[in-house]
């Protein structure tokens, strides 16, 4: 059997899914006579190698070595003409894995193997979900990798190019590119340029860390009142205090010039959280001489929460009503206001010691989403007994 017949046999095995036997044929001939491989033979060889070692991550060494070999064996095709490209498929498999591993320096090396102009802009469906196009995914990865490796100029350049060149975005991809630009400008000390990007992001995304980013920029711009406005949603968010630990330090630094009592509470809470995690304490906090043995963490947390709830609703008149139902084992109930429809509340929003039916309360309202009825609703929040 000559080489061409062997290749025909290997291609038949590939078509049937018998990749192992097909690989043996390709590897034997490549060792003995690599120059006999035409472009299509190399491509078929690469697809077999991809199916065995790259498509499913089984062995790290085989995965990366096989993907690297594929990029040497074949070349990148224009996916606007032909979307069946083993080179591109292998490189993106590696990029996906490196992204999962947060290995951003290696991601940059693999991104350099791709010409984004040869990638298509067609979103594709997989597992019932519409995913980003290959070109958008490339810019998403490039923007993130450059930001994470602190190459801020490159991040700004690639993100700006993506925003200008891509025609559409999936999953708010344009918003996250703007955040990367804003954060890169912030880290580069270009605060006045950073702020418009971050304020654009917060219009769409309301994650706590975006509020934190804006608060930090305002603080560095010496605009403390604006900074406090954005600290408030961070403190009142339901994310773990350990995740947002530095917001308490930021608030201490803002408040210490004009509200020493409240500043100290935030410093004390920050100190407790740091000590619990064994983290290094900043020198200015150490110099306060805080004795955590004399502090009640839960009480301090409650006092800080009340400070920020009052701040949040400072310009709003409270509503008044009566608790008409409370299910203690489920920690929720309902309030009938003096005007309007009955409102749901969660026990965590109640600042008193006890909750009972017939209790007169004052409260504020906040938009929520009723999952059982699948629609927006109003909940009672920051509830206090009258």
C-alpha positions as CSV (number, residue, x, y, z in Angstrom):
1,X,0.0,0.0,0.0
2,X,1.5,3.4,-1.1
3,X,1.3,6.6,0.9
4,X,-1.7,8.0,-0.9
5,X,-3.7,4.9,-0.2
6,X,-2.6,5.0,3.4
7,X,-3.8,8.6,3.7
8,X,-7.1,7.7,2.0
9,X,-7.4,4.9,4.6
10,X,-6.6,7.3,7.5
11,X,-9.2,9.8,6.3
12,X,-11.8,7.0,6.2
13,X,-10.9,6.1,9.8
14,X,-11.1,9.8,10.7
15,X,-14.6,10.0,9.1
16,X,-15.7,6.9,11.1
17,X,-14.4,8.4,14.4
18,X,-11.5,5.8,14.7
19,X,-9.0,8.6,15.5
20,X,-6.5,6.4,17.2
21,X,-5.8,4.2,14.3
22,X,-5.8,7.1,11.9
23,X,-3.3,8.9,14.1
24,X,-0.9,5.9,14.0
25,X,-0.9,6.1,10.2
26,X,-0.3,9.9,10.1
27,X,2.4,9.8,12.7
28,X,4.3,6.9,11.0
29,X,4.4,8.7,7.7
30,X,5.2,12.1,9.2
31,X,8.2,10.5,10.9
32,X,9.4,8.8,7.8
33,X,8.5,11.2,5.0
34,X,7.0,14.5,6.2
35,X,7.5,16.1,2.7
36,X,5.0,13.7,1.3
37,X,2.2,15.5,3.2
38,X,0.1,17.8,1.0
39,X,-1.9,20.7,2.6
40,X,-5.0,18.5,2.9
41,X,-3.1,15.6,4.5
42,X,-1.7,18.0,7.1
43,X,-5.1,19.3,7.8
44,X,-6.6,15.8,8.2
45,X,-3.6,14.8,10.5
46,X,-4.2,18.0,12.6
47,X,-8.0,17.2,13.0
48,X,-7.2,13.7,14.2
49,X,-4.7,15.1,16.6
50,X,-7.2,17.7,17.8
51,X,-9.9,15.1,18.4
52,X,-7.7,12.9,20.5
53,X,-5.5,15.3,22.5
54,X,-7.0,18.8,22.4
55,X,-10.8,18.7,22.1
56,X,-11.0,17.1,25.5
57,X,-8.5,18.1,28.1
58,X,-7.1,14.8,29.5
59,X,-3.3,15.2,29.7
60,X,-1.8,18.7,30.1
61,X,1.4,17.9,28.2
62,X,-0.4,16.2,25.3
63,X,-2.9,19.0,25.2
64,X,-0.5,21.9,24.8
65,X,2.1,20.0,22.7
66,X,-0.6,18.8,20.3
67,X,-2.1,22.3,20.0
68,X,1.4,23.8,19.4
69,X,2.1,21.1,16.7
70,X,-1.2,21.9,15.0
71,X,-0.2,25.5,14.7
72,X,3.0,24.5,13.0
73,X,1.4,21.8,10.8
74,X,-1.4,24.0,9.4
75,X,-2.2,27.7,9.1
76,X,-5.1,30.0,10.0
77,X,-7.9,30.2,7.4
78,X,-10.2,33.1,6.8
79,X,-13.3,32.1,8.7
80,X,-15.4,34.6,6.8
81,X,-14.9,32.2,3.8
82,X,-14.5,28.8,5.5
83,X,-15.4,28.4,9.2
84,X,-13.9,24.9,9.4
85,X,-10.4,25.7,10.6
86,X,-8.5,23.3,12.8
87,X,-5.8,25.9,13.5
88,X,-8.2,28.4,14.9
89,X,-10.2,25.7,16.7
90,X,-7.1,24.4,18.5
91,X,-5.8,27.9,19.5
92,X,-9.2,28.8,21.0
93,X,-9.3,25.5,22.9
94,X,-6.0,26.5,24.5
95,X,-7.2,30.1,25.1
96,X,-10.4,28.7,26.8
97,X,-8.3,26.5,29.1
98,X,-5.8,29.3,29.9
99,X,-8.6,31.6,30.7
100,X,-10.1,29.0,33.1
101,X,-6.7,28.7,34.7
102,X,-6.2,32.5,34.9
103,X,-2.9,32.1,33.1
104,X,-3.0,35.5,31.4
105,X,0.7,35.7,30.4
106,X,0.4,32.4,28.5
107,X,-2.9,33.7,26.9
108,X,-1.0,36.6,25.4
109,X,1.5,34.2,23.7
110,X,-1.4,32.2,22.2
111,X,-3.4,35.3,21.2
112,X,-0.3,36.3,19.1
113,X,-0.9,33.2,17.0
114,X,-4.2,34.6,15.8
115,X,-5.0,37.3,13.1
116,X,-8.3,38.7,14.3
117,X,-9.1,40.0,10.8
118,X,-9.5,36.3,9.7
119,X,-12.0,35.6,12.4
120,X,-15.8,35.8,11.7
121,X,-18.3,37.9,13.5
122,X,-21.1,35.3,13.6
123,X,-22.4,34.3,17.0
124,X,-22.8,30.5,17.2
125,X,-25.2,28.2,19.1
126,X,-23.8,25.5,21.5
127,X,-25.7,23.5,24.1
128,X,-28.8,25.6,23.5
129,X,-27.0,28.9,24.1
130,X,-25.9,31.6,21.6
131,X,-22.2,32.4,22.2
132,X,-19.9,35.2,21.2
133,X,-18.4,35.1,17.7
134,X,-14.8,34.1,17.4
135,X,-13.7,37.7,16.7
136,X,-15.5,39.1,19.7
137,X,-14.1,36.3,21.9
138,X,-10.6,37.1,20.7
139,X,-10.9,40.8,21.7
140,X,-12.6,39.8,25.0
141,X,-9.6,37.5,25.9
142,X,-7.1,40.1,24.7
143,X,-8.6,42.9,26.6
144,X,-8.8,40.8,29.8
145,X,-5.3,39.3,29.4
146,X,-3.6,42.7,28.9
147,X,-5.4,44.2,31.8
148,X,-4.6,41.3,34.2
149,X,-0.9,41.4,33.2
150,X,-0.9,45.2,33.8
151,X,-0.1,46.1,30.2
152,X,-2.6,48.9,30.4
153,X,-1.6,50.7,27.2
154,X,-2.2,47.5,25.2
155,X,-5.5,46.9,27.0
156,X,-6.7,50.4,26.1
157,X,-5.6,50.0,22.5
158,X,-7.1,46.5,21.8
159,X,-10.3,47.3,23.7
160,X,-10.8,50.6,21.8
161,X,-10.2,48.9,18.5
162,X,-12.8,46.2,19.4
163,X,-15.4,48.8,20.3
164,X,-14.7,50.6,17.0
165,X,-14.5,47.6,14.7
166,X,-17.1,45.1,16.0
167,X,-20.6,45.5,14.7
168,X,-22.4,43.7,17.6
169,X,-21.7,42.3,21.0
170,X,-23.1,39.4,23.1
171,X,-23.6,39.3,26.9
172,X,-22.8,43.0,27.3
173,X,-19.3,42.4,25.8
174,X,-19.0,46.1,24.9
175,X,-19.7,47.1,28.5
176,X,-16.9,44.9,29.9
177,X,-14.5,46.3,27.3
178,X,-15.3,49.8,28.5
179,X,-14.7,48.7,32.1
180,X,-11.3,47.3,31.1
181,X,-10.5,50.7,29.4
182,X,-11.7,52.6,32.5
183,X,-9.8,50.5,34.9
184,X,-6.6,50.6,32.8
185,X,-6.9,54.4,32.7
186,X,-7.4,54.4,36.5
187,X,-4.4,52.2,37.1
188,X,-2.3,54.5,34.8
189,X,-3.3,57.5,36.9
190,X,-5.5,59.0,34.1
191,X,-8.4,59.5,36.5
192,X,-10.4,62.1,34.7
193,X,-10.3,60.0,31.5
194,X,-11.2,56.8,33.5
195,X,-14.3,58.2,35.1
196,X,-16.6,58.6,32.0
197,X,-16.0,54.9,31.1
198,X,-16.8,53.6,34.6
199,X,-19.9,55.8,34.8
200,X,-21.0,54.4,31.4
201,X,-20.6,50.9,32.8
202,X,-22.6,51.5,35.9
203,X,-25.6,52.5,33.8
204,X,-25.9,48.9,32.7
205,X,-24.0,46.7,35.3
206,X,-24.7,47.1,39.0
207,X,-22.1,44.8,40.4
208,X,-20.7,45.9,43.8
209,X,-17.1,46.1,42.6
210,X,-18.0,48.6,39.9
211,X,-19.4,50.9,42.5
212,X,-16.2,50.4,44.5
213,X,-14.0,51.3,41.4
214,X,-15.9,54.5,41.0
215,X,-15.7,55.3,44.7
216,X,-11.9,54.9,44.6
217,X,-11.6,57.1,41.5
218,X,-13.6,59.9,43.2
219,X,-11.6,59.5,46.4
220,X,-8.3,59.9,44.4
221,X,-9.8,63.0,42.7
222,X,-10.5,64.4,46.1
223,X,-14.2,64.4,45.7
224,X,-15.2,62.7,49.0
225,X,-19.0,63.3,48.8
226,X,-19.2,61.7,45.3
227,X,-17.0,58.8,46.6
228,X,-19.4,58.2,49.5
229,X,-22.4,58.1,47.1
230,X,-20.7,55.0,45.5
231,X,-19.5,53.5,48.7
232,X,-23.1,53.1,49.9
233,X,-24.2,50.3,47.5
234,X,-21.0,48.4,48.2
235,X,-21.5,48.4,52.0
236,X,-25.2,47.4,51.6
237,X,-24.6,44.7,49.0
238,X,-25.1,41.1,50.1
239,X,-21.5,40.1,49.1
240,X,-19.2,38.8,51.8
241,X,-17.6,41.5,53.9
242,X,-14.3,39.7,53.3
243,X,-14.6,40.3,49.6
244,X,-15.3,44.0,50.0
245,X,-13.0,44.4,53.0
246,X,-11.1,47.4,51.5
247,X,-14.3,49.5,51.2
248,X,-14.3,49.9,55.0
249,X,-10.7,51.3,54.8
250,X,-11.6,53.6,52.0
251,X,-14.6,55.0,54.0
252,X,-12.4,55.5,57.1
253,X,-10.0,57.6,55.0
254,X,-12.9,59.7,53.6
255,X,-14.7,60.2,56.9
256,X,-11.8,60.8,59.3
257,X,-11.6,64.4,58.3
258,X,-15.2,65.4,59.1
259,X,-16.9,62.5,61.1
260,X,-14.4,60.9,63.4
261,X,-17.0,58.7,65.2
262,X,-18.2,57.1,62.1
263,X,-14.7,56.9,60.6
264,X,-13.6,54.9,63.7
265,X,-16.4,52.4,63.4
266,X,-15.3,51.6,59.9
267,X,-11.7,51.4,60.9
268,X,-12.6,49.0,63.8
269,X,-14.6,46.8,61.5
270,X,-11.9,46.7,58.9
271,X,-9.4,45.8,61.6
272,X,-11.5,42.9,62.8
273,X,-11.9,41.5,59.3
274,X,-8.2,41.8,58.6
275,X,-7.2,40.1,61.9
276,X,-9.6,37.3,61.3
277,X,-8.0,36.6,57.9
278,X,-4.5,37.1,59.1
279,X,-4.0,40.0,56.6
280,X,-1.4,42.8,57.1
281,X,-2.9,45.8,58.9
282,X,-2.1,49.2,57.3
283,X,0.1,51.4,59.6
284,X,-2.4,54.2,60.1
285,X,-5.0,51.6,61.3
286,X,-2.4,50.0,63.7
287,X,-1.7,53.4,65.1
288,X,-5.3,53.8,66.2
289,X,-4.6,51.3,69.0
290,X,-7.8,49.2,68.4
291,X,-8.4,46.5,71.0
292,X,-10.6,43.9,69.2
293,X,-11.3,42.1,72.5
294,X,-13.5,45.1,73.5
295,X,-15.5,45.1,70.2
296,X,-18.7,43.2,69.3
297,X,-18.4,42.4,65.6
298,X,-22.1,41.8,65.0
299,X,-23.1,45.0,66.8
300,X,-20.5,47.0,64.9
301,X,-21.7,45.5,61.7
302,X,-25.3,46.5,62.6
303,X,-24.3,50.0,63.4
304,X,-22.4,50.4,60.2
305,X,-25.4,49.0,58.2
306,X,-27.7,51.4,59.9
307,X,-25.4,54.4,59.1
308,X,-25.6,53.5,55.4
309,X,-29.3,52.7,55.3
310,X,-29.9,56.1,56.7
311,X,-27.6,57.6,54.2
312,X,-29.3,55.7,51.3
313,X,-32.7,57.0,52.3
314,X,-31.7,60.4,53.6
315,X,-33.7,62.4,51.0
316,X,-36.8,60.1,51.0
317,X,-39.8,60.3,53.3
318,X,-40.5,57.0,55.1
319,X,-43.8,55.1,54.6
320,X,-45.9,53.9,57.5
321,X,-47.9,50.7,57.9
322,X,-48.7,47.6,59.9
323,X,-47.3,44.0,59.9
324,X,-50.2,41.8,58.8
325,X,-48.3,38.5,58.5
326,X,-45.0,37.1,59.6
327,X,-43.8,33.5,58.9
328,X,-41.0,33.1,61.5
329,X,-39.6,29.8,60.2
330,X,-39.2,31.4,56.7
331,X,-38.1,34.8,57.9
332,X,-40.4,36.8,55.8
333,X,-43.8,38.6,56.1
334,X,-46.0,41.3,54.8
335,X,-46.8,44.9,55.6
336,X,-50.0,46.7,54.8
337,X,-49.0,50.4,54.2
338,X,-51.3,53.3,55.0
339,X,-51.6,53.8,51.2
340,X,-51.1,51.2,48.5
341,X,-50.8,47.5,48.1
342,X,-49.5,45.0,50.7
343,X,-45.7,44.7,50.6
344,X,-43.3,41.7,51.1
345,X,-40.4,42.1,53.5
346,X,-37.6,39.9,54.7
347,X,-36.8,39.7,58.4
348,X,-33.2,40.9,57.7
349,X,-34.6,44.3,56.8
350,X,-36.1,44.7,60.3
351,X,-33.9,46.7,62.7
352,X,-36.0,45.9,65.9
353,X,-35.6,43.0,68.3
354,X,-39.0,41.4,67.6
355,X,-41.5,41.2,64.7
356,X,-45.2,40.5,65.4
357,X,-48.5,40.9,63.6
358,X,-50.2,44.2,64.3
359,X,-46.9,46.0,64.9
360,X,-46.8,49.6,63.6
361,X,-43.7,50.2,61.5
362,X,-42.1,52.8,59.3
363,X,-40.1,51.7,56.2
364,X,-38.9,52.5,52.7
365,X,-39.7,50.7,49.4
366,X,-37.3,49.3,47.0
367,X,-37.7,47.6,43.5
368,X,-37.3,43.9,43.5
369,X,-38.2,40.9,41.3
370,X,-40.9,38.5,42.3
371,X,-39.6,35.1,41.1
372,X,-42.9,33.3,41.7
373,X,-44.9,35.8,39.6
374,X,-42.0,36.5,37.3
375,X,-42.4,40.3,37.4
376,X,-41.0,43.4,39.1
377,X,-42.4,44.3,42.5
378,X,-41.9,46.6,45.5
379,X,-40.5,45.3,48.8
380,X,-40.4,47.0,52.2
381,X,-36.8,47.6,53.3
382,X,-35.1,49.3,56.3
383,X,-38.0,48.6,58.6
384,X,-38.2,50.1,62.1
385,X,-40.8,49.8,64.8
386,X,-42.7,53.0,65.6
